[in-house]
Every structure is written in C-alpha cells, then in structure tokens.
Amino acid sequence: MTNVLVKIFAKGFYKVNSGFLMCLFAVFISYCFFINTAGDIKLLSAEQALYYNFIMLVNFVKSPMITILFFTGWLIYTIKSWYYVFGQLYKVQHQFLFYSILSSRKTLQFRSWFYTQFIVSLPFVFYALIAVITGIVFHEYLMALIITLFTPLLISISAFIYVIKLNSLIQNNNSWWMFVLSRRWRKPFFSLFLYYVSDKLKLTYIITKLLSYVVIISVMFSLADVKQDPRVVGLVILGVVIAHSILIYQQHKFELIFLTTSRNFPYSIGNLYFNYLLTYMFLLLPEIIWLFASFTPIMSIGLLLLLLSMVMLFHCILYKIGLAMNNYLPWVLGLFLITFLFILFGLMWLLVPIYFIVSFVIFNMNYYKAEIFV
Amino acid sequence: MKICNKHGTIPSDPKSFLMLHFVEFQKFYGNFPALKIDELVIDPGIYWIKGVNGSGKSTLLKSIAGILAFNGDIVLNGNISIKKQPVAYRKLVNFAEAEPLFPEFLTGMEMIELFASAKDSPAGQEQYFIESMKMQSYVNRPIGTYSSGMLKKLSLVLAFLGNPKLILLDEPLITIDTDSLKILYSWISKRHRENGVSFMLSSHQALDNTELPHAVELLVEEQRLKVNQPMIMNK
C-alpha cells in the first residue's frame, strides 16, 4: 500500500511542483551570484562573504523570526501537498483507492500516509536536519527540540487528514461560488484558463503570486541603491516569469486535456497567439499594475512588453517539447540563464523583439503538431 | 483509389463533386505507423467507419478534424486544404469526441456559446438541438454535474453548430439512450437532406439501416482505410 501511495502522490507531487523547486533554485543561484560578485568587486572580502553565509545559516536556528518564517514556508508547502493529494484522490484512475485501501486497518493506513508525506516533505526535512545539527553545535537546544518536534507533528497531522479524507468517501466539491458569481459573464476563449485557475488552481495561483512578490520585494530592496538601473527591473521581470512557469505549464496541460476540440475552431494562428497573450495579461495583472505604479509610462510599456515576450516564449516552447516536466525544466533553466546574461550585459530591450518573434515562429510551427491524448 | 458516386462513375469535374481528398496521408505515433492513406477521394455522403479497438478510427477522425498533426494533406471540396487554408477548412468541418472532456466550471450553454461564436453559428441555431434532445433542464448547469450521457449529448449538439460541410462523429452511438439515438439519426438525415452535409461516423455497432439507408461502410484495418461497399472501385 505504501509503495502505491508514494508512487501516486509523492512522485506525482514532485513532478507537478518541480517548477517551484526550480524557481527556488534560480533564486538561490541569483543569491550566490550576487554574493560572489560582491566579493569579486571587493565590496566584500572573502572572509566577509564566508561570514555572511555563516550568519545566514546560524540565524536559521538562532533567530526565532527566521525559524517562524521557515515553519510558515513548510506549512504552506504542506497545505499545497494536501490540495494535490485531495485533487488526485478524486481522479477517476485513482478511485480504486476507495475500495482497496479502505479495507485495511486505520493504523496501517496512517502509517502508509505518514511515510508518503515524509517523502513529500523531504526538502524541508533535510533542511530541518541541518538546522537541528547546527542548533546542537551552537547549544541552541530549545530551537533544535522545537524543530525536531515540529517535523513529525506536521507530517502526522497531514497523514491524519488524508486518512479522514479517504474514509469520508467522495463528495462533490465544485466551486459553486464561482459559478454563481460568473454565470452572467461571457466567457471568451482567452478567459477559460483564468476560470480554470479560480476553480482548480487557487493554491497554485496564490503561491505563484507570493513567490512573485517575494522576488519583486527582495530584488528591489536588496538593490535599492541602483534601482534606477533598468537591469534591476529586468531581473525582477525574469524572476516573475520563472515564478509563473508552473502556471504556464498548467495552461498548456489544461488546453491539451479540456480544449482538444478547440483545435477544430477556425481561428488563425495570429488570433490564437493574441488570445494567449490576453490570457497572460490578465493572469499577470497584479504585476502589470505594479509596473505602471512604479515606473514612467514609457518604461512601464517597455517592461510590460518584456514580461509578455518572456511569458509567450515559455508558453510556446511547450508546444515544441510537450508536457513532460523533465523536458520543460531544463528549458526553463536554460532560458533563465540566457535571459539573465542578456539583462546583465544591458541587452534587455533586444530580448523583446527576439522573444516575440521566436515564440511566434515556434507557435506557428508547432501549434497543430503538439501531441494530445488520443 | 477512388470512391465514386452512387452510379459508379467518376464525375468529369472532380472538384465540383468530391468531398475529401487524402494526399499521401501518414500518421505516426513516435516511430509507430498508426494510419496510412496514399491517395483516396471520398465523395459526399454518410459514412460508417468500422474497425476493431485501436485500429485508428479516432486517429482518422481527429486528423480529418484538424486536431491531430499528420504528414501529407487533406483537401476538402477540391480546393480547401487543411494545411494551406486551416481557418476556412475548420469552418467547414465539425467534430464530436467519443468521450468528451470539457472544463467542469462551464455550463453546457456557455460551451454552446463558445462553439457557436467560433463556428459563426446563426443566432438561435442551438435551440432546436437543445429542445429536441430535451436538454433544457440541465443545459444551464455546470458541466461538472453532468453524467456521461448528458456530456455526450452536449458534444453532439456542438458538432452540429455553424454551417459545416462535413460532420465527424466519433462513436456517437455509445453512452446515449435509444430515444436520443433516434433523435440523432433524425438530425443526421435532415442535415444531409436539406443542407447536403456529409457525415463520417465511427462505431463498433452497425448503424440503423432504416434510419440511414445510404450509409457507406469504410473499414480501418492494418493501418489502412479500406472500403466495404460494391459501389466503390479501385483505380
């Protein structure tokens, strides 16, 4: 039973959420880059760079604030995993669990779910382990104890919730509020994914937006002294797009699963491209409002075009590479690095026409070729 | 190979007559050849596509509908190529899936409005289909609450919207009840008789001879499309 649960839920969770992990990785790379650059140009000596890195690590166990932040992050991650598991439980191909696992004792069910959630939580468990060791080394025993207790507690609560959920059988959980609210609105083609997000991807959307704001705040604050440099905003835009990479992936998945017949619609390629552009403009509306509130109108329009060109490139490469996440992530990472270099070398505005043209060419060549589920 | 008219003759001006022209059609899944049609001309009519599970019936219909990519070309009415005039082609070819999957948050009516807008359907065209299929009681409910039969009826209504010249119905006989089946047959007969619309229906079970007496059989077998009727002749 445990193996089946791990295969379905833990592996599936990592597969679906590797975009977020990639985003964290990208943020980490950026952090290392800036720390090292600061060291290279003698803003920080090698000893100072090492010292700051060390302070960061020790603060995780010494500062209650940082620990609370860590616990909050873990909690959000765990809630996300709950939503994922609930969603998967109701899928037709997984409904056999209701008439198989439910035949076993609840303690056995709990044990299997506990192990599954442990695997799901491994990135945080790994960090918790380092934090506990660091805490013991620096005699922060209370903090080490709190982290040690928090880990099994959160995993146990998750396992308990899964057992309860599975034993309460299938219930209709449609978003009736959204149906009531939007029933009088027209739903043009470009808006369908937005409704899908508000129906099925609420948590993904919230976490994406949180990540996006973390990128905006952290980069704008940490580089406040040079924030008039367009490259700083360029890096923010890049971070925002990376944060949205999982939603872009979900858009493609939604299209291939639920809108297969839309390929039979007599829409021109240009019309379709424009429709997707509109979808992302609405999806990125909070970030676009931030741009226009923070910069001059001309600068804002330029940054908006940069944002949309990057998003469209990420969107269009999916028609070429398909839905396999293990193919998508290297592309995300590769495009991140290329864009990063272009921005650093002051070639940011060149990216706008390049990315729009390349994305349209890829879209034009692959839209009808993208593989669907027959 | 050519499929000719009921009199067994090929018209002098094929463009005025033929419905679908397959030109070196090839569909692969990876390296696996799923379907191959070198040269085939099909004239207007009602076609019953037979074949065992996995023979490629759905692949054929989805390719004709412009949903699946393939090598070669398909030309409609002699001059509208799916590759060269994709918009004009898709305006004239409608499709209903065997097991439709639509966004659960939309109502049936919203789905109909989306298709009606895309296919330039005349205002109010859907009312006849909704009423005759007795869908009034649930068409304004979210699709997430539909049974598989209700979903199937919705997909059939969507396929009849607009002014198509060819309607492709993948397994239209499954899931719906016998009363609804009779209504579907009446839609097909009426649309074929009054508007000259052609149909291609894939099905494991035989079509009702009394309802569609002129249906021509096509067989998908061994990755090929074969013809089962005496009025067809090989070239």
Contacts between the chains, C-beta under 8 A, distances in Angstrom:
chain1	res1	chain2	res2	distance
A	172	B	145	7.8
A	174	B	104	6.9
A	174	B	105	7.7
A	174	B	142	6.2
A	174	B	144	4.9
A	174	B	145	7.2
A	175	B	105	6.8
A	178	B	105	6.4
A	179	B	105	6.7
A	179	B	107	7.7
A	179	B	142	5.3
A	183	B	107	7.1
A	183	B	140	7.9
A	186	B	113	7.4
A	187	B	106	6.5
A	187	B	110	5.3
A	187	B	113	7.7
A	187	B	114	6.9
A	188	B	114	7.8
A	188	B	117	7.8
A	189	B	114	6.7
A	189	B	118	7.4
A	192	B	103	6.1
A	192	B	106	7.5
A	192	B	114	8.0
A	195	B	103	7.2
A	195	B	105	5.2
A	195	B	106	7.5
A	196	B	103	6.0
A	196	B	105	6.8
A	199	B	103	7.9
A	199	B	104	7.1
A	199	B	105	4.3
A	254	B	103	7.7
A	257	B	101	6.3
A	258	B	101	5.8
A	258	B	102	6.1
A	258	B	103	4.8
A	259	B	103	7.6
A	260	B	67	5.9
A	260	B	97	7.2
A	260	B	101	7.6
A	261	B	65	7.9
A	261	B	67	7.0
A	261	B	95	6.2
A	261	B	97	6.3
A	261	B	100	7.5
A	261	B	155	8.0
A	261	B	158	7.4
A	262	B	118	7.7
A	263	B	65	7.7
A	263	B	66	6.0
A	263	B	67	4.6
A	264	B	65	4.8
A	264	B	66	5.5
A	264	B	67	5.8
A	264	B	90	5.7
A	264	B	93	6.9
A	264	B	94	6.9
A	264	B	95	4.9
A	265	B	90	6.3
A	265	B	115	7.9
A	265	B	118	4.1
A	265	B	119	7.5
A	266	B	86	7.9
A	266	B	87	4.6
A	266	B	88	7.1
A	266	B	89	7.7
A	266	B	90	4.0
A	266	B	91	4.0
A	266	B	118	6.6
A	266	B	119	7.0
A	266	B	120	7.9
A	267	B	87	6.9
A	267	B	90	7.9
A	267	B	118	6.9
A	268	B	86	7.7
A	268	B	87	5.2
A	269	B	86	7.8
A	368	B	66	6.9
A	368	B	69	5.2
A	368	B	86	7.5
A	369	B	69	4.1
A	370	B	69	7.8
A	372	B	67	6.8
A	372	B	68	7.0
A	374	B	58	6.0
A	374	B	59	6.3
A	374	B	62	6.8
A	374	B	68	7.2
